[in-house]
């Protein structure tokens, strides 16, 4: 599947942010910050901003609560099964999804408790919440403690779930909840649980640690880089980590500065893959016909240069102050080429006579 095809799979999503890996409070806070920023200018959805923030935190706590020993590997000690979280923001609803390994022995228990919660009315959920506060009738470790009750109450719609086998004793537990402003409104199920599972599998098999589709405003860039820098790029070589961050900044700033505005935003797609001995950074966005031609010429010229020639051209631009107020696209491309030692490839797909989709993959 090409990157443009993948982008179109998330065409209805104003924002899709997926994270696969270890969780901590910093990750939680950055996702909450990004979602609040996106929701505050989203009309009716602005009214659910506080509920969404609460539920994001609750989803993360639910995942941490179910941490089990040896959850990162399968029985053959090969494929990792990391914890997963995804937020999708549509024009009229928000979908929060998570996945984490659980012991297969608790699958039936979890299913039964979620089905029980889904069958209750809003008033019955409130009564159950009060009851559980004073008793130990529901086990937090088992999967239906106050956390799940709070999710059912705050989302005001049935919780959706799914299990997939990891090995004989462990299963992957997927949980998804939807939030809209009007509790009587019809849920369109824009993001079915099967599509969440599909995206998880895509990230798992591709070793993708962070996936983002949406607009690349300054606030979005800050949230993404803040998440990546301290939490995802913990490499033994500090130099490699710095190079990765330099390239990430150049890639997403390129979209922010030079991307084509479509539907009122400079939308694009970006993800980071962690390979055996390097990182792969993938980025795609819409560009005008004119910019597509310039990119094609500049990048093809760069590919023909040696590492030494790239370094020389980079210094010439810096020393000659050939940087405009709006930034210098050539310098940015040289920065990417320099940091990756020219290990990149690109593709330009023509969408219409005046619009192209630009894709670049960088290895570092």
C-alpha positions, 0 to 999 in steps of 0.5 A: 500500500502506498503512502497516499493510499494510507492517507486516504484511509484516514481521510475522514479523520481531522486528526489521527494520532497513534502511539505504540510503546511504553507509557508514562505521564509525559506521553499522556499529557502531550496527547491531552494537550494536542487533543484539547488544542484541536477540540477548542476550535471544533464547534460543538466538540469543544463542549466535550473537551474536558470529558475527552481529557479525562477519558484519555487519562483513564484509558492510559491508567487502564492500560498501566493497571493491566501490565503483566510480566513478559508482555513485550514478547510472544512465546517464541520471543520474537514479535513484540506486543507493546501497549497502544493508544489512538485518538481519532477526531472527526467533525462530530465525534472523538474516538479513543482506542487502546490495546494491551496484553492480558492473560487469556484466562481473564478474557471471559471475565472482561467480556462479561463485565463490559457487556454488563456495563453496556446493558446499564442505563445512565442512572444504573451506571451512576448507582453502580459507580457509587456501590463500587466506591464502597465495595470491592465487587469489581476487580481493577486487575480483572478489568471492570473496576472503577476505570471501566465504569467511569469510561462507560459513564463519561462516554455515554455510549457502549464500550466496544472491545475485541480480543486477539490471540498472542500465544496460548496464555496471552491475548491482546485486549482492544478497547474503544469508546466514542464521545459526542456532544449530544448523547441522544445522537446517532453514532456513525461508527466512523472508526470501527473496532476492526479498523483500530485493530488493523492500524495496530497490526500495521504499526506492530508489523512495521515497528511504527512507534508513532503515527500522525495524520492531520494538520501541521500547525505549530502547536501540532509540531510542538506536541509531536516533537515533545512526545518523541524527544524524551520518550521514543528516541532513547538510543545508546548513541546520543548523536543518532538521537539528535540527528533523528530529531533534526530530520523530524523537525525539518520534515514536519516544518517543511509541511508547515511552511510549504505544504498545500492548504486543502480543506482549510489546513496543511494536512499531512501524514507522518510516522516513525519506525524503529528498525533493528539498527536505525530509524525510518522517518516517513512523511507525506503531504500535498504540494502544488504543481510548481513545488512538486517540480522544484522538489523533484529537481532539488532532490534528484540533484541531492541524490547525485551528490556525495556526503562531502558535497552535501556538507559543502553546499550546506555550509555555503548557504549558511555562510552566504546568508541565503535564507529568506524570512519564510525559511529556505527549502533548499537548506532544509533538504540539505539538512535532511540529506546531511543528517541522514548521509543521503539515505533517503528516497522520495516519490511524487504522485500526481493527484490532479493537474494542479495538486501532487502528493509528496512522499519522503522516507529517510533512514538514520 
